[in-house]
């Protein structure tokens, strides 16, 4: 049903916002890390290289763009496509530094830290752990958009194809599916009640215990 393709924009707000922020973090960390003394050589900001474009900027842009689509889209298919794009960006964050060695790309530079713990933290924050978190959030968004809620299914049934005669009849009759009120009775036995719109009222019957009047 076409009506089930629409989803509330709030459904992707949480995952979409986090994906946008993580995409910006991963794409900009090699360039702004030296400001925080956390990142990769050289130790001066905004140094561009093809390696940084391939390993940081490209997956960061894919993650941020996919997260933005998840955040603002009200179409189920489009939002799921954005989640898949973010998932691909996260996967490249996680494995790109290893796969890129096939075409002689060694990395974005040596970590600025000298201690083993700090070196590990820089690698995880910029690539491996970042990619895992991005893929998790993208998968969570995919799961949320793949489920059709009960309210959405019922709304889709009511607002289905207007070319369908059954749907036209349902939209034209606002009382369809509701209980009709009982016509009020007038007089002791309802003899003076107006004609019922639902058909003729059957003749009254003598109430038990009441004496029938006979003509003299």
Protein Blocks (a to p, Z undefined) as FASTA:
>chain_A
ZZlmpccfklmmmmmmmmmmmmmmmmmmmmmmmmnopacddfbehiacfklmmmmmmmmm
mmmmmmmmmmmpcbfklmmmmmmmmmmmmmmmmmmmmmmmmnopabjbdcfbfbfklmmm
mmmmmmmmmmmmmmmmmmmmmmmmmpccfklmmmmmmmmcfklmklmmmmmmmmgoiacd
ddddedjkopmpccdfkbccddddddehiacdddZZ
